[in-house]
Amino acid sequence: MSTTETGTLSPVNLREIEARAHQLRAEAFNSMLRALFRAVFNAPRKMVSCPACARPLRG
């Protein structure tokens, strides 16, 4: 079994890691909001185009 030694992190390294984590959280939140708004705005169109919701044709 091998072991790996990790060096100590400097304050600069910690700030870089925190900045990257913040960036990843912001991208994930942006993606989630985009998907949510897409679903909300597409819902009426999907309901109207649903064959089960269509009005019957009268001839």
DSSP file (Angstrom, degrees, kcal/mol; ACC not computed):
  #  RESIDUE AA STRUCTURE BP1 BP2  ACC     N-H-->O    O-->H-N    N-H-->O    O-->H-N    TCO  KAPPA ALPHA  PHI   PSI    X-CA   Y-CA   Z-CA
    1    1 A M              0   0    0      0, 0.0     2,-0.3     0, 0.0     0, 0.0   0.000 360.0 360.0 360.0 128.0    0.0    0.0    0.0
    2    2 A S        -     0   0    0      2,-0.0     2,-0.4     0, 0.0     0, 0.0  -0.694 360.0-154.7 -99.0 149.4    1.5    3.3   -1.0
    3    3 A T        -     0   0    0     -2,-0.3     2,-0.4     2,-0.0     0, 0.0  -0.930   4.8-149.4-119.2 146.3    1.1    6.6    0.8
    4    4 A T        -     0   0    0     -2,-0.4     2,-0.5     2,-0.0    -2,-0.0  -0.937   9.3-141.6-115.7 138.8    1.4   10.0   -0.7
    5    5 A E        -     0   0    0     -2,-0.4     2,-0.4     0, 0.0    -2,-0.0  -0.828  12.6-154.6 -99.0 133.9    2.6   13.0    1.2
    6    6 A T        -     0   0    0     -2,-0.5     3,-0.1     1,-0.0     2,-0.1  -0.877  14.3-128.2-107.6 140.5    0.9   16.3    0.7
    7    7 A G        -     0   0    0     -2,-0.4     2,-0.1     1,-0.1    -1,-0.0  -0.326  35.2 -89.4 -78.1 166.1    2.7   19.5    1.3
    8    8 A T        -     0   0    0      1,-0.1     2,-0.4    -2,-0.1    -1,-0.1  -0.472  41.6-120.6 -75.0 148.9    1.3   22.3    3.4
    9    9 A L        -     0   0    0     -2,-0.1    -1,-0.1    -3,-0.1    -3,-0.0  -0.742  20.2-140.4 -93.1 136.5   -0.9   24.8    1.7
   10   10 A S     >  -     0   0    0     -2,-0.4     4,-2.2     1,-0.1     5,-0.2  -0.464  29.9-104.4 -86.1 165.4    0.1   28.4    1.7
   11   11 A P  H  > S+     0   0    0      0, 0.0     4,-2.2     0, 0.0     5,-0.2   0.843 123.1  56.1 -58.4 -32.5   -2.5   31.2    2.2
   12   12 A V  H  > S+     0   0    0      2,-0.2     4,-2.1     1,-0.2     5,-0.2   0.922 106.7  48.8 -66.0 -43.4   -2.2   31.9   -1.6
   13   13 A N  H  > S+     0   0    0      1,-0.2     4,-2.4     2,-0.2    -1,-0.2   0.905 110.2  52.0 -62.0 -41.7   -3.1   28.4   -2.4
   14   14 A L  H  X S+     0   0    0     -4,-2.2     4,-2.6     1,-0.2    -1,-0.2   0.905 108.8  49.8 -62.2 -42.0   -6.1   28.5   -0.1
   15   15 A R  H  X S+     0   0    0     -4,-2.2     4,-2.4     2,-0.2    -1,-0.2   0.884 110.3  50.9 -64.7 -38.0   -7.3   31.7   -1.7
   16   16 A E  H  X S+     0   0    0     -4,-2.1     4,-2.3     2,-0.2    -2,-0.2   0.913 111.5  47.7 -64.4 -42.4   -7.0   30.1   -5.2
   17   17 A I  H  X S+     0   0    0     -4,-2.4     4,-2.5     2,-0.2    -2,-0.2   0.921 113.1  47.9 -65.1 -43.4   -8.9   27.0   -4.1
   18   18 A E  H  X S+     0   0    0     -4,-2.6     4,-2.4     2,-0.2    -2,-0.2   0.894 111.1  51.0 -64.1 -39.9  -11.6   29.2   -2.5
   19   19 A A  H  X S+     0   0    0     -4,-2.4     4,-2.2     2,-0.2    -1,-0.2   0.907 111.6  47.4 -64.5 -41.6  -11.8   31.3   -5.7
   20   20 A R  H  X S+     0   0    0     -4,-2.3     4,-2.5     2,-0.2    -2,-0.2   0.903 111.6  50.5 -66.0 -41.1  -12.2   28.2   -7.9
   21   21 A A  H  X S+     0   0    0     -4,-2.5     4,-2.4     2,-0.2    -2,-0.2   0.907 110.5  49.9 -63.2 -41.4  -14.8   26.8   -5.6
   22   22 A H  H  X S+     0   0    0     -4,-2.4     4,-2.4     2,-0.2    -2,-0.2   0.912 110.8  49.9 -62.4 -42.7  -16.8   30.1   -5.7
   23   23 A Q  H  X S+     0   0    0     -4,-2.2     4,-2.3     1,-0.2    -2,-0.2   0.913 111.1  48.5 -63.0 -43.5  -16.6   30.1   -9.5
   24   24 A L  H  X S+     0   0    0     -4,-2.5     4,-2.3     2,-0.2    -1,-0.2   0.892 111.4  49.8 -65.4 -39.7  -17.8   26.5   -9.7
   25   25 A R  H  X S+     0   0    0     -4,-2.4     4,-2.6     2,-0.2    -2,-0.2   0.912 110.9  50.0 -64.4 -41.5  -20.7   27.2   -7.3
   26   26 A A  H  X S+     0   0    0     -4,-2.4     4,-2.4     1,-0.2    -2,-0.2   0.906 111.3  48.5 -64.0 -41.7  -21.7   30.3   -9.4
   27   27 A E  H  X S+     0   0    0     -4,-2.3     4,-2.4     2,-0.2    -1,-0.2   0.903 112.7  48.2 -65.0 -40.7  -21.6   28.3  -12.6
   28   28 A A  H  X S+     0   0    0     -4,-2.3     4,-2.3     2,-0.2    -2,-0.2   0.912 112.9  47.8 -66.0 -42.2  -23.7   25.5  -11.1
   29   29 A F  H  X S+     0   0    0     -4,-2.6     4,-2.5     2,-0.2    -2,-0.2   0.906 112.0  50.1 -64.9 -41.2  -26.3   28.1   -9.7
   30   30 A N  H  X S+     0   0    0     -4,-2.4     4,-2.4     1,-0.2    -2,-0.2   0.915 111.5  48.5 -62.5 -43.9  -26.4   29.8  -13.1
   31   31 A S  H  X S+     0   0    0     -4,-2.4     4,-2.2     2,-0.2    -2,-0.2   0.900 111.5  49.8 -63.4 -41.6  -27.0   26.5  -14.9
   32   32 A M  H  X S+     0   0    0     -4,-2.3     4,-2.3     2,-0.2    -2,-0.2   0.917 112.0  47.2 -65.3 -43.5  -29.7   25.6  -12.4
   33   33 A L  H  X S+     0   0    0     -4,-2.5     4,-2.7     2,-0.2     5,-0.3   0.901 110.6  52.6 -64.5 -40.3  -31.5   28.9  -12.8
   34   34 A R  H  X S+     0   0    0     -4,-2.4     4,-2.2     1,-0.2    -2,-0.2   0.919 111.2  46.6 -61.5 -43.5  -31.3   28.7  -16.6
   35   35 A A  H  X S+     0   0    0     -4,-2.2     4,-2.2     2,-0.2    -1,-0.2   0.889 112.2  51.3 -65.9 -39.2  -32.9   25.2  -16.6
   36   36 A L  H  X S+     0   0    0     -4,-2.3     4,-2.3     2,-0.2    -2,-0.2   0.945 112.7  43.8 -63.5 -48.9  -35.6   26.4  -14.1
   37   37 A F  H  X S+     0   0    0     -4,-2.7     4,-2.5     1,-0.2     5,-0.2   0.866 111.8  54.4 -66.5 -35.3  -36.6   29.4  -16.2
   38   38 A R  H  X S+     0   0    0     -4,-2.2     4,-1.8    -5,-0.3    -1,-0.2   0.921 110.4  46.7 -62.0 -43.0  -36.4   27.3  -19.4
   39   39 A A  H  X S+     0   0    0     -4,-2.2     4,-1.3     2,-0.2    -2,-0.2   0.902 112.9  49.3 -65.8 -41.2  -38.8   24.8  -17.9
   40   40 A V  H  < S+     0   0    0     -4,-2.3    -2,-0.2     1,-0.2    -1,-0.2   0.910 115.0  42.9 -65.9 -42.4  -41.2   27.6  -16.6
   41   41 A F  H  < S+     0   0    0     -4,-2.5     4,-0.4     1,-0.2    -1,-0.2   0.776 116.3  47.6 -77.9 -25.2  -41.3   29.4  -20.0
   42   42 A N  H  X S+     0   0    0     -4,-1.8     4,-2.3    -5,-0.2    -1,-0.2   0.649  91.5  82.2 -87.4 -15.5  -41.7   26.2  -22.0
   43   43 A A  H  X S+     0   0    0     -4,-1.3     4,-2.4     1,-0.2     5,-0.2   0.915  89.7  48.9 -59.1 -47.5  -44.4   24.7  -19.9
   44   44 A P  H  > S+     0   0    0      0, 0.0     4,-2.2     0, 0.0    -1,-0.2   0.907 112.5  48.8 -61.2 -39.0  -47.3   26.6  -21.5
   45   45 A R  H  > S+     0   0    0     -4,-0.4     4,-1.9     1,-0.2    -2,-0.2   0.897 111.5  49.5 -66.6 -38.9  -46.2   25.7  -25.0
   46   46 A K  H  X S+     0   0    0     -4,-2.3     4,-0.5     1,-0.2    -1,-0.2   0.886 110.8  50.0 -66.7 -37.7  -45.8   22.0  -24.0
   47   47 A M  H >< S+     0   0    0     -4,-2.4     3,-0.7    -5,-0.2    -2,-0.2   0.899 111.2  48.5 -68.0 -39.3  -49.3   22.0  -22.5
   48   48 A V  H 3< S+     0   0    0     -4,-2.2    -1,-0.2     1,-0.2    -2,-0.2   0.865 112.4  48.3 -68.6 -35.6  -50.9   23.5  -25.6
   49   49 A S  H 3< S+     0   0    0     -4,-1.9    -1,-0.2    -5,-0.2    -2,-0.2   0.491  83.4 113.9 -85.4  -1.6  -49.1   21.1  -27.9
   50   50 A C    XX  -     0   0    0     -3,-0.7     3,-1.2    -4,-0.5     4,-0.7  -0.557  63.6-144.1 -70.9 125.0  -50.1   18.0  -25.9
   51   51 A P  G >4 S+     0   0    0      0, 0.0     3,-0.7     0, 0.0    -1,-0.2   0.835  99.7  56.8 -60.6 -32.5  -52.5   15.9  -27.9
   52   52 A A  G 34 S+     0   0    0      1,-0.2    -2,-0.1    -3,-0.0    -3,-0.0   0.744 109.2  46.4 -70.9 -21.7  -54.5   14.9  -24.8
   53   53 A C  G <4 S+     0   0    0     -3,-1.2    -1,-0.2    -6,-0.2    -3,-0.1   0.498  88.6 112.0 -96.9  -5.7  -55.1   18.6  -24.1
   54   54 A A  S << S-     0   0    0     -3,-0.7    -5,-0.1    -4,-0.7     3,-0.0  -0.336  75.0-108.0 -71.4 149.6  -56.2   19.5  -27.6
   55   55 A R        -     0   0    0      1,-0.1    -1,-0.1    -2,-0.0     2,-0.1  -0.522  39.5-106.7 -73.4 142.5  -59.7   20.6  -28.3
   56   56 A P        -     0   0    0      0, 0.0     2,-0.3     0, 0.0    -1,-0.1  -0.426  33.8-114.2 -68.9 144.8  -61.7   18.0  -30.2
   57   57 A L        -     0   0    0     -2,-0.1     2,-0.5    -3,-0.0    -3,-0.0  -0.617  27.0-157.1 -79.5 136.7  -62.4   18.8  -33.8
   58   58 A R              0   0    0     -2,-0.3    -1,-0.0     1,-0.1     0, 0.0  -0.961 360.0 360.0-116.3 129.0  -66.0   19.3  -34.7
   59   59 A G              0   0    0     -2,-0.5    -1,-0.1     0, 0.0    -2,-0.0   0.420 360.0 360.0-122.7 360.0  -67.1   18.9  -38.2
